[in-house]
Amino acid sequence: MAEPLYLDHNATTPLRPVAQRAIADAFAATGNPSSVHGFGRAQRRLIEDAREAVAALAGASAESVVFTSGGTEANTLALLGAGCRRVLVSAVEHDSVLAATEGAVTIPVDGNGVVEVPALEALLAEAHTPALVSVMLANNETGVIQPVAAVAEAAHRFGALVHCDAVQCAGKLAFAIDDLGVDMLSLSAHKLGGPQGTGALIVRAGTEISPVIRGGGQERGLRAGTEAVALIAGFGAAAAEADETGSAWAEIETYRDRIEAHVANAAPDARIFGRGAPRLANTSCLAMPGVANEVQVMAFDLTGIAISAGAACSSGTVGPSHVLAAMGVPEAGAGSAIRVSLGWTTCADDADRFAAAWTSLYERLAPRAPDRTRAA
Ligand code: PMP
């Protein structure tokens, strides 16, 4: 079989060698970062250096960074910690946001999956209870980028707090928390070449939240528990490198566009979801008409190419995508959609290999359209 090709970077992206070294070095040392002796202070230094690097990635101050166990916990801390009784979340949020905000009001999206800001304003105007609005920066399934600055401006006009899940954007898209105007922002290390199991919530000065995990006073009292120093050190190293190499995404975008042009040319009935909106440079959500996404995932896997169906983050099973449903995509279309996500290890040949494999699967698996059958 050909060399395995990993094109599922939105699920997790390979650990960067700098992060691997930082993790190994930190694991080789000992000390609790809360201890006042030299061993403890050395561990504390690793955390504070990482805090600076992670803050820089989001244009934030180091003091505003609260390390967590990942994006899921950062989202949970923001959404539960804010303690708002009225919560409004977009229809296309990650499951970790939806699960933390059961009973929340849904902000609708348009056919490209972009949040409808006038609809949000109308919802905010309905009640005067202090509200929390949560809208992601870019979607994990389609890569569609949300008008977060406009969302935050509208929400603040109605006195609401604003949270943004930027897990898929950090390192892929230059942004600054002040430009977005949000009060809280979630990040996850393993989406940018850091280790799985660490992330951060950035809480802007003046935003009051309560901890969800209580105990020791770590992380300014907002997240108790001895810090995962080695993972945090790896997060910091990956964040610094991702920040420096941000320009590489312009090149990656050309690979993504090449794939999409190839697919559109080979199969005029194929669909590319969210294509009409600004998107992350690395993500493509493609429907191969008439071929179930599970079948495609397995067929690509047999050729050595790893892609995914929808988010497929948690259980490994494929359910209907709530993201595509919210965009008004009928079940049949959504059921044939796969996600291809490129990353910092992807090269032009990888994109060409995927495109060729897509065409060959399409020729083999897609039901023949009547005119194609006649021609055959
Ligand atoms: N939000 C988004 C948009 C994500 O894609 C993910 C990861 N799939 C998460 C949150 C959760 O992050 P983590 O895996 O670090 O818990």
Boltz pocket constraint, residues with backbone or C-beta under 6 A from the ligand:
constraints:
  - pocket:
      binder: B
      contacts: [[A, 10], [A, 11], [A, 69], [A, 70], [A, 71], [A, 72], [A, 73], [A, 75], [A, 94], [A, 96], [A, 136], [A, 138], [A, 139], [A, 140], [A, 165], [A, 167], [A, 168], [A, 187], [A, 188], [A, 189], [A, 190], [A, 197], [A, 198], [A, 199], [A, 313]]
      max_distance: 6.0
